[in-house]
């Protein structure tokens, strides 16, 4: 898990908010040409996703 966190952190730091995408979860997960650190909002799930080059991952938006 720590390697995933490291990869996401590196992607976000170098490519903050590169692409803004609003689409269904299936459409988001089918995308694979977006720059690292791209952000997407699932219009059907209200979840926030980040692209790491290895795929799309859900960002936990629950309060700590």
N, C-alpha and C positions, 0 to 999 in steps of 0.2 A: 504494500500500500504506500509506503514512503516513496518508492520510485515514481508512482503515479502522481503523488503530490508534488514531487520535485519537477516532473515533466510539465505538469500544469502550471506550476509557478514560473518556470522558465519560459513557457509559451506566453503567459500573460505579461510578464515583464518585458519581453521583446516585441510583442505585437498587440498591445492593449486595444481592445475593441475594434479590430480590423474590419470585420463585417457584421452588420446587424441583420439578422434573419428572423422573420416571424413566419412560422409554417407549422404544419402538423408534425408530430414526433416521427412518423414514418418517413416523411420527406426530409427532415433534418438528418436522420440516421442514414439515409441513402446518399447524402452528399459526401464527397470525399476529395474535393479539389479546393476546399477553402484553406486560407492561410492559417498557420498555427495561432492559437489564441482567439480564433473567431468565436463570437457569441451568438446564440440563437435562443429564441423563446418559443416554446411549444404552445401553439395556439389552442390545442386540444387538451393539453396537460397542465398548462401554466407553470411548467418547469423551465429552468434556465440551463442551457447546455454550453459546453466549451469544447472546441475541436483541438486535439493534441497531435494530429497526424496519425495516431493509432486508432482514432475513432472519436465519436462524440460521447461526452461524459456529463452526467447530471451534476450540477452544482447545488449543494445543500443550501437552501435559503432559509432554513428554520433558525430562529433565534437560539443562541448558545445557552 
